[in-house]
Amino acid sequence: MLTVIEQVLSADEVAHFRQRLRAARWVDGRATAGTRAVAVKQNLQVEREDPVGRELGQALLARLGRLPLFVSASLAERIWPPVFNAYRDGGHYGLHSDAALMLLPGAERSLRSDLSATLFLSPPEEYEGGELEIETSFGAQAVKLAAGDMVLYPSSSLHRVTPVTAGERVCAITWIQSAVADASARALLFDLDQGIQALSVGRPADDPAIGRLVHVYQNLLRRWATP
């Protein structure tokens, strides 16, 4: 399931992020690639310990935690500290899959990558190419969103970033461990939650029919959540 979350950041916030990132320390993105991915990766990333990257990453995590659509779609249990990257001068990332387990920086525990997220920080008219292409059961889907918008997609999918032939594509990426590991179960919970929210509009908070639906949602979540 691909989920687009619009306006994670406002236009002013995007401009602030872009301005702050100019002062960050950018390094070769291949430094964090796996042994196979390094052969198909050509981009720049903000160094993991860079204070600007850490500051903006924390701000982004705080924002995601307040977005109902993100919370509903991800049921996030752990989130990798966001990574900021840039593609230009033909930069690309060939077809690859994300690592299933990632050791969290500064922690002695791993994150299971259930969902990957890309937040676009460059307007699509500022660069050519740079589509995020995600393999799905219905074929490859190309994603190129407005600045400030985010796409969530399964980490298990094969995906790539096509070459940026003009301009610069700046994004933030992260990975999420969901409380519900099974993707189909998570999708059903998301659909049920979105239906409950839509039906709740204009109804009293103690509406018994809505209460029963919430009861079903919580019991399904209880059944499917990872212990």
Backbone bond lengths (Angstrom), bond angles and torsions (degrees), N, CA, C in turn:
res aa  C-N    CA-C-N  psi(-1)  N-CA   C-N-CA  omega(-1)  CA-C   N-CA-C  phi
1 M - - - 1.457 - - 1.529 109.84 -
2 L 1.330 116.05 128.62 1.451 121.87 174.29 1.522 108.23 -101.91
3 T 1.313 117.02 131.16 1.458 121.52 179.77 1.519 109.09 -126.39
4 V 1.323 116.26 123.04 1.467 121.24 176.83 1.530 108.63 -97.59
5 I 1.316 115.83 128.76 1.465 121.91 177.81 1.521 106.94 -114.39
6 E 1.318 116.60 110.67 1.454 121.38 -175.76 1.534 111.30 -82.56
7 Q 1.327 114.81 148.68 1.465 123.26 173.32 1.530 112.74 52.73
8 V 1.318 114.98 46.81 1.465 118.72 168.44 1.529 109.00 -58.82
9 L 1.328 115.30 -40.82 1.462 122.43 173.30 1.518 108.33 -121.13
10 S 1.337 116.03 142.48 1.460 121.02 175.08 1.524 109.81 -74.71
11 A 1.327 116.41 170.80 1.464 120.89 178.09 1.520 111.03 -59.28
12 D 1.329 117.28 -41.25 1.471 120.49 178.69 1.522 111.24 -66.10
13 E 1.319 116.75 -38.77 1.465 119.79 179.13 1.524 111.02 -68.35
14 V 1.327 116.76 -39.30 1.466 119.83 176.26 1.527 109.67 -60.14
15 A 1.335 116.80 -45.72 1.465 120.34 179.44 1.529 110.76 -60.45
16 H 1.326 117.09 -39.30 1.473 120.86 178.20 1.525 110.80 -64.29
17 F 1.323 116.92 -45.46 1.470 120.75 178.47 1.521 110.16 -59.63
18 R 1.330 117.07 -45.77 1.459 120.58 -177.99 1.528 110.96 -63.62
19 Q 1.322 116.20 -40.83 1.465 119.69 179.87 1.522 110.93 -65.52
20 R 1.324 117.28 -42.57 1.462 121.06 -179.56 1.531 110.77 -67.45
21 L 1.320 117.10 -36.88 1.462 120.48 -178.48 1.526 112.71 -66.15
22 R 1.323 117.81 -20.72 1.473 119.66 177.09 1.525 110.92 -64.12
23 A 1.327 116.90 -24.92 1.465 120.96 -179.20 1.524 112.60 -92.45
24 A 1.329 117.23 -1.37 1.470 120.78 -177.64 1.526 110.32 -79.71
25 R 1.332 115.58 163.42 1.462 121.51 176.68 1.523 108.52 -94.34
26 W 1.341 115.50 114.83 1.456 122.17 -178.72 1.517 110.35 -97.14
27 V 1.322 116.45 136.91 1.466 121.80 -179.30 1.527 108.96 -130.89
28 D 1.330 115.51 168.85 1.466 122.01 178.57 1.529 109.49 -62.77
29 G 1.334 116.65 124.46 1.455 120.42 -177.28 1.512 114.47 -66.12
30 R 1.328 117.57 -17.50 1.466 119.65 -179.25 1.523 112.08 -67.87
31 A 1.339 116.94 -14.78 1.466 119.69 -179.21 1.526 111.83 -63.21
32 T 1.340 117.62 -24.62 1.466 119.91 -178.23 1.522 111.98 -109.02
33 A 1.330 117.74 9.11 1.469 120.81 -179.69 1.519 110.51 -85.22
34 G 1.323 115.71 152.91 1.460 120.78 175.34 1.511 110.81 -72.87
35 T 1.329 116.06 176.93 1.461 120.60 -174.12 1.526 112.64 -63.23
36 R 1.334 117.81 -31.49 1.461 120.46 178.70 1.529 111.01 -89.23
37 A 1.346 116.96 -39.61 1.462 120.28 -176.76 1.519 112.39 -66.85
38 V 1.343 117.09 -27.45 1.459 119.41 -176.67 1.521 111.58 -59.74
39 A 1.325 117.36 -27.21 1.466 120.84 -178.38 1.522 112.49 -74.13
40 V 1.350 118.49 -17.18 1.463 120.73 -175.32 1.529 112.47 -120.35
41 K 1.329 116.70 9.31 1.464 120.76 -175.47 1.521 110.71 -108.85
42 Q 1.328 116.23 127.26 1.465 121.21 175.90 1.522 107.91 -141.93
43 N 1.315 115.84 95.45 1.457 120.58 177.15 1.526 109.80 -158.63
44 L 1.316 116.16 -177.67 1.457 122.87 174.94 1.517 108.39 -116.63
45 Q 1.328 116.14 149.20 1.460 121.68 176.45 1.520 109.90 -135.67
46 V 1.321 116.02 149.99 1.457 120.08 172.39 1.522 107.49 -71.13
47 E 1.315 116.49 131.19 1.460 121.57 -179.38 1.525 110.43 -54.50
48 R 1.320 116.01 139.33 1.461 121.80 -172.99 1.532 112.98 -54.50
49 E 1.325 117.80 -40.32 1.463 120.34 -176.31 1.522 113.32 -92.51
50 D 1.319 117.97 5.90 1.466 120.26 -179.56 1.527 110.30 -63.46
51 P 1.339 118.25 129.44 1.473 119.98 -176.06 1.523 113.61 -63.15
52 V 1.333 118.04 -33.35 1.466 119.96 178.12 1.526 110.19 -65.60
53 G 1.330 116.28 -45.84 1.455 119.85 178.75 1.517 112.30 -61.85
54 R 1.320 116.39 -40.57 1.465 120.07 179.75 1.526 110.87 -65.76
55 E 1.333 116.31 -41.57 1.469 120.83 179.65 1.525 111.20 -62.55
56 L 1.328 115.94 -48.82 1.457 119.47 -178.72 1.528 111.20 -68.75
57 G 1.339 117.03 -35.45 1.448 120.48 177.60 1.522 111.81 -62.34
58 Q 1.325 116.97 -42.80 1.463 120.70 178.18 1.521 111.00 -64.61
59 A 1.332 116.51 -39.75 1.465 119.77 178.14 1.527 110.81 -63.16
60 L 1.328 116.22 -39.48 1.459 119.96 179.54 1.525 111.11 -67.95
61 L 1.313 117.92 -42.26 1.464 120.90 178.07 1.530 111.00 -60.37
62 A 1.335 116.07 -41.68 1.465 119.57 178.39 1.518 110.91 -62.33
63 R 1.333 116.63 -39.78 1.460 120.36 178.89 1.526 111.10 -65.00
64 L 1.336 117.31 -44.90 1.467 120.61 -178.65 1.526 111.45 -60.09
65 G 1.324 116.07 -37.32 1.454 119.67 179.94 1.513 113.84 -66.09
66 R 1.337 116.71 -15.71 1.468 120.96 179.96 1.524 112.99 -103.84
67 L 1.322 117.43 4.15 1.462 121.07 -178.16 1.524 110.13 -98.50
68 P 1.328 118.03 110.17 1.474 119.86 -177.39 1.525 113.63 -56.50
69 L 1.335 118.02 -38.47 1.459 119.42 -178.70 1.519 111.68 -66.43
70 F 1.339 116.66 -39.83 1.466 119.74 177.01 1.524 110.51 -64.59
71 V 1.321 116.96 -45.65 1.460 120.86 -179.42 1.524 110.54 -60.95
72 S 1.337 116.66 -43.96 1.460 121.26 -178.64 1.525 111.90 -65.92
73 A 1.332 116.92 -42.82 1.464 120.38 -175.63 1.516 112.77 -76.15
74 S 1.329 117.25 -31.15 1.467 120.12 -173.74 1.519 114.03 -100.69
75 L 1.334 117.43 -32.38 1.462 121.25 -170.69 1.531 109.00 46.76
76 A 1.328 114.60 48.59 1.462 121.58 -171.13 1.517 112.41 -61.65
77 E 1.323 114.47 132.53 1.465 122.03 175.28 1.526 109.92 -106.76
78 R 1.345 116.45 -41.32 1.459 122.61 174.93 1.525 107.95 -139.52
79 I 1.338 115.89 145.49 1.462 120.85 179.30 1.523 108.57 -131.55
80 W 1.325 115.70 131.61 1.456 121.48 177.09 1.525 109.06 -68.01
81 P 1.343 118.74 139.29 1.468 119.66 175.94 1.528 110.65 -54.54
82 P 1.329 118.82 126.19 1.467 121.07 -175.46 1.528 113.31 -54.76
83 V 1.324 114.20 143.80 1.462 122.82 178.09 1.528 107.49 -113.08
84 F 1.323 117.16 132.56 1.462 121.75 178.22 1.524 108.80 -100.88
85 N 1.333 116.15 130.44 1.457 119.10 -178.88 1.522 111.05 -133.29
86 A 1.332 115.15 163.75 1.460 121.93 -179.05 1.527 109.09 -140.98
87 Y 1.316 114.98 139.22 1.460 122.44 176.41 1.524 108.47 -122.72
88 R 1.324 117.20 129.88 1.462 122.51 175.67 1.522 108.67 -158.40
89 D 1.325 116.26 168.07 1.482 121.39 176.73 1.526 112.07 53.32
90 G 1.320 116.68 46.01 1.461 120.34 179.84 1.513 114.76 83.97
91 G 1.326 117.71 3.67 1.461 120.76 179.39 1.520 111.56 -56.51
92 H 1.322 115.64 143.93 1.455 121.08 -175.17 1.521 109.01 -159.29
93 Y 1.316 115.91 173.08 1.470 122.25 172.53 1.525 105.70 -140.88
94 G 1.313 116.56 108.11 1.453 121.61 -176.61 1.517 112.96 -63.98
95 L 1.307 115.59 173.90 1.461 121.92 -176.36 1.530 110.18 -56.52
96 H 1.333 116.05 127.57 1.467 120.64 -177.15 1.519 109.03 -159.13
97 S 1.307 115.25 168.14 1.462 121.46 171.41 1.520 108.33 -121.08
98 D 1.323 116.00 150.76 1.456 120.34 -178.86 1.530 110.65 -79.46
99 A 1.320 115.70 151.83 1.460 120.28 178.68 1.521 110.21 -60.36
100 A 1.313 116.21 139.99 1.464 120.73 -178.96 1.521 111.92 -71.20
101 L 1.334 116.81 -37.47 1.461 121.96 -179.91 1.528 109.48 -123.75
102 M 1.320 116.70 133.04 1.462 122.26 -179.27 1.519 109.02 -129.74
103 L 1.311 116.22 128.92 1.462 120.48 178.54 1.520 108.35 -76.45
104 L 1.319 116.61 118.27 1.458 120.91 -177.87 1.529 110.56 -63.43
105 P 1.342 118.19 133.39 1.460 120.89 179.55 1.529 111.18 -57.92
106 G 1.322 115.63 130.19 1.461 121.00 177.12 1.509 114.65 73.17
107 A 1.331 117.70 10.49 1.464 120.81 -179.60 1.517 109.31 -130.14
108 E 1.318 115.78 155.18 1.457 120.74 178.94 1.528 111.01 -100.75
109 R 1.316 115.79 41.21 1.453 120.24 177.07 1.516 108.55 -146.24
110 S 1.324 114.99 158.46 1.450 120.91 -176.87 1.517 111.26 -102.49
111 L 1.312 114.38 159.92 1.456 122.69 172.02 1.517 107.79 -110.34
112 R 1.314 117.77 131.62 1.454 122.46 173.53 1.526 107.27 -88.93
113 S 1.305 117.22 119.36 1.469 119.67 -175.80 1.528 110.40 -80.81
114 D 1.330 115.48 101.46 1.464 121.39 175.46 1.521 110.82 -91.44
115 L 1.330 116.12 -39.58 1.454 122.41 -177.59 1.519 109.95 -130.19
116 S 1.316 115.72 143.89 1.457 122.57 171.86 1.529 107.47 -111.63
117 A 1.320 116.28 150.88 1.460 120.49 -179.17 1.520 109.68 -135.93
118 T 1.326 116.23 137.31 1.450 122.69 174.27 1.519 108.50 -124.16
119 L 1.333 116.01 121.44 1.460 122.50 175.62 1.525 107.68 -104.42
120 F 1.320 117.17 118.96 1.458 121.65 -178.65 1.532 109.73 -81.87
121 L 1.335 115.59 130.36 1.464 121.36 179.53 1.526 112.28 -114.10
122 S 1.329 117.44 -5.96 1.466 122.29 177.32 1.520 109.21 -110.76
123 P 1.333 119.12 132.04 1.465 119.86 174.09 1.522 110.01 -61.25
124 P 1.327 118.65 142.88 1.465 120.31 -176.04 1.521 114.00 -60.79
125 E 1.329 117.19 -24.28 1.465 119.30 179.74 1.526 112.41 -77.22
126 E 1.335 117.86 -7.84 1.466 120.93 -179.37 1.527 112.97 -84.87
127 Y 1.325 118.16 -10.22 1.466 119.15 -177.39 1.520 110.06 -149.64
128 E 1.319 114.88 157.10 1.463 121.54 177.32 1.523 108.63 -111.28
129 G 1.322 115.90 141.76 1.459 120.19 -173.71 1.516 109.13 78.47
130 G 1.342 115.65 -153.81 1.460 119.87 175.61 1.516 115.58 75.04
131 E 1.335 117.31 17.40 1.464 118.43 176.87 1.530 110.28 -70.34
132 L 1.299 116.03 141.15 1.464 121.84 169.97 1.519 106.75 -86.46
133 E 1.319 117.11 112.10 1.458 121.56 -179.37 1.522 109.17 -104.26
134 I 1.325 115.46 122.45 1.456 122.40 -174.91 1.517 109.01 -117.38
135 E 1.333 115.95 125.13 1.465 120.38 177.57 1.535 109.43 -76.38
136 T 1.335 116.06 127.19 1.457 121.68 177.15 1.532 108.74 -127.39
137 S 1.314 115.79 175.67 1.464 119.51 177.94 1.524 111.62 -67.54
138 F 1.328 117.49 -13.14 1.465 122.30 178.13 1.526 111.62 -104.20
139 G 1.330 116.91 13.62 1.451 121.10 -177.90 1.521 111.42 102.64
140 A 1.326 115.51 179.00 1.461 120.63 -178.11 1.527 110.16 -72.91
141 Q 1.341 116.23 135.79 1.457 122.12 175.66 1.519 108.48 -115.10
142 A 1.325 115.91 127.30 1.465 121.70 179.42 1.524 109.46 -93.83
143 V 1.341 115.82 131.50 1.458 121.45 -177.71 1.527 109.00 -123.41
144 K 1.322 115.58 125.82 1.468 121.94 176.47 1.523 106.05 -147.45
145 L 1.326 116.23 99.52 1.456 121.73 -168.03 1.525 112.56 -101.83
146 A 1.316 114.18 167.39 1.461 120.97 174.40 1.525 109.47 -66.28
147 A 1.324 116.33 153.96 1.461 120.92 177.14 1.527 109.26 -61.07
148 G 1.341 115.41 130.68 1.461 121.04 -178.24 1.507 113.77 99.68
149 D 1.356 117.23 -11.08 1.465 121.26 179.36 1.532 110.35 -95.52
150 M 1.331 115.87 153.20 1.469 122.48 -177.30 1.518 110.53 -128.82
151 V 1.331 115.57 147.14 1.460 121.03 171.74 1.523 108.74 -119.32
152 L 1.339 114.99 134.79 1.461 122.99 172.62 1.522 108.06 -105.22
153 Y 1.333 117.29 136.08 1.465 120.56 -179.31 1.529 109.05 -151.39
154 P 1.331 117.25 159.14 1.468 119.49 -176.36 1.525 111.90 -64.12
155 S 1.316 117.05 131.33 1.460 120.99 177.08 1.523 111.55 -65.61
156 S 1.313 116.51 -20.50 1.463 121.03 -179.52 1.528 112.75 -75.07
157 S 1.329 117.20 -12.06 1.463 120.19 -176.21 1.525 111.11 -79.68
158 L 1.335 115.69 149.14 1.456 120.72 168.54 1.521 108.04 -74.90
159 H 1.329 117.00 137.24 1.453 120.14 -179.62 1.519 110.10 -153.48
160 R 1.321 116.44 164.68 1.454 120.95 179.34 1.525 109.54 -153.80
161 V 1.330 115.57 163.24 1.461 122.45 171.51 1.524 106.53 -112.19
162 T 1.329 116.95 120.87 1.464 120.32 -177.71 1.535 109.87 -71.57
163 P 1.341 117.77 155.91 1.467 120.40 -176.92 1.525 112.88 -56.99
164 V 1.318 115.05 137.61 1.470 121.86 173.77 1.520 107.26 -89.59
165 T 1.310 116.25 109.19 1.462 121.25 -172.79 1.523 113.17 -93.12
166 A 1.326 117.37 -13.61 1.465 121.58 176.36 1.515 108.53 -156.53
167 G 1.342 116.37 145.93 1.457 120.39 -179.95 1.518 112.31 75.92
168 E 1.320 115.60 -159.82 1.468 121.51 -177.48 1.516 110.07 -140.70
169 R 1.305 115.45 135.80 1.467 123.47 177.48 1.524 108.35 -109.04
170 V 1.326 117.02 114.96 1.459 122.51 179.41 1.527 108.12 -113.51
171 C 1.315 116.43 131.92 1.463 121.89 -178.34 1.523 109.97 -141.92
172 A 1.323 114.84 166.09 1.456 122.14 165.87 1.523 107.00 -116.40
173 I 1.327 116.78 138.30 1.457 120.28 178.88 1.525 109.34 -126.93
174 T 1.312 115.50 152.82 1.463 120.20 176.01 1.514 109.17 -157.15
175 W 1.332 115.27 170.75 1.467 121.87 -179.58 1.515 108.61 -130.97
176 I 1.324 115.22 146.79 1.466 120.82 -172.41 1.518 110.20 -126.87
177 Q 1.326 115.72 132.93 1.461 121.11 166.56 1.513 107.22 -95.64
178 S 1.316 116.36 119.81 1.457 120.96 -178.42 1.523 111.18 -87.84
179 A 1.314 115.63 152.32 1.464 119.65 173.16 1.526 111.10 -66.38
180 V 1.343 116.57 -20.19 1.470 122.32 177.09 1.518 107.55 -115.90
181 A 1.321 116.42 106.53 1.466 120.38 -174.47 1.522 112.64 -72.25
182 D 1.321 117.76 -33.70 1.461 121.30 -176.07 1.534 110.13 -74.48
183 A 1.333 116.09 120.79 1.464 120.79 -174.45 1.526 112.20 -64.85
184 S 1.333 117.99 -39.69 1.460 119.88 -178.83 1.525 111.17 -67.71
185 A 1.330 116.85 -38.78 1.459 120.28 176.89 1.529 110.33 -65.36
186 R 1.328 116.00 -41.30 1.470 120.38 179.16 1.527 110.81 -63.16
187 A 1.332 117.14 -38.42 1.459 121.08 179.24 1.532 110.90 -66.00
188 L 1.330 117.12 -40.30 1.464 120.34 178.04 1.528 110.82 -64.66
189 L 1.320 116.98 -42.40 1.463 120.34 177.69 1.522 111.19 -62.49
190 F 1.327 116.16 -39.36 1.468 120.06 179.00 1.527 110.28 -63.41
191 D 1.330 117.04 -47.05 1.462 120.28 179.45 1.521 111.09 -61.36
192 L 1.328 116.78 -42.00 1.464 120.36 179.69 1.521 110.88 -64.99
193 D 1.315 117.17 -43.12 1.462 120.55 179.78 1.529 111.14 -64.01
194 Q 1.339 116.67 -43.28 1.464 119.16 179.03 1.529 110.81 -63.97
195 G 1.326 117.16 -37.27 1.459 120.26 176.54 1.526 111.77 -64.61
196 I 1.321 117.00 -42.60 1.471 120.88 178.51 1.523 110.21 -60.89
197 Q 1.339 116.48 -44.28 1.460 119.39 -179.44 1.526 111.15 -63.27
198 A 1.331 117.33 -40.68 1.458 120.51 -179.84 1.533 111.13 -66.76
199 L 1.334 117.12 -42.02 1.460 120.71 -178.81 1.532 112.51 -71.76
200 S 1.333 116.63 -21.71 1.460 120.89 -176.92 1.523 113.20 -75.89
201 V 1.333 116.82 -18.28 1.463 120.66 -177.69 1.530 109.81 -61.81
202 G 1.321 116.41 124.17 1.458 121.50 177.89 1.508 115.07 82.13
203 R 1.337 118.05 -2.57 1.466 120.76 179.13 1.524 109.73 -99.69
204 P 1.327 117.89 152.45 1.473 120.12 177.50 1.528 111.41 -65.00
205 A 1.314 115.91 152.77 1.464 120.69 -176.99 1.520 112.40 -61.41
206 D 1.335 117.51 -25.79 1.472 120.74 -178.25 1.531 112.18 -101.49
207 D 1.337 117.94 22.69 1.457 121.71 178.62 1.536 109.03 -56.76
208 P 1.330 119.21 121.76 1.472 120.57 -174.69 1.528 113.49 -66.53
209 A 1.344 117.96 -33.06 1.459 119.90 179.71 1.526 110.61 -66.87
210 I 1.328 116.75 -43.04 1.464 120.56 176.61 1.517 110.06 -64.28
211 G 1.334 116.27 -39.17 1.461 120.47 178.35 1.515 112.14 -59.56
212 R 1.340 117.92 -38.45 1.457 120.62 178.68 1.534 111.00 -68.23
213 L 1.314 116.52 -38.81 1.463 119.43 177.84 1.529 110.75 -64.70
214 V 1.314 116.66 -41.43 1.467 120.18 176.70 1.531 110.12 -62.23
215 H 1.337 115.88 -39.48 1.468 121.22 177.14 1.535 110.24 -59.24
216 V 1.325 117.28 -45.18 1.467 121.19 178.07 1.522 110.34 -62.60
217 Y 1.348 116.26 -45.20 1.471 120.00 -179.73 1.527 110.95 -58.40
218 Q 1.313 116.91 -47.98 1.463 120.33 -177.17 1.520 111.90 -65.32
219 N 1.323 117.65 -36.06 1.463 119.27 179.35 1.523 111.91 -73.07
220 L 1.335 117.38 -33.84 1.452 119.62 173.83 1.528 110.72 -66.96
221 L 1.327 115.70 -41.83 1.466 119.60 176.65 1.521 110.54 -61.34
222 R 1.316 116.82 -41.28 1.464 121.63 178.50 1.533 110.69 -62.28
223 R 1.322 116.87 -37.71 1.464 121.00 -179.23 1.515 111.84 -71.15
224 W 1.343 116.76 -39.31 1.466 120.73 -170.40 1.524 113.82 -97.62
225 A 1.304 117.67 -13.96 1.474 118.78 -177.28 1.520 110.68 -66.42
226 T 1.329 114.94 144.39 1.460 120.81 177.54 1.519 109.24 -66.28
227 P 1.332 119.30 133.56 1.464 121.12 179.48 1.513 111.42 -59.92
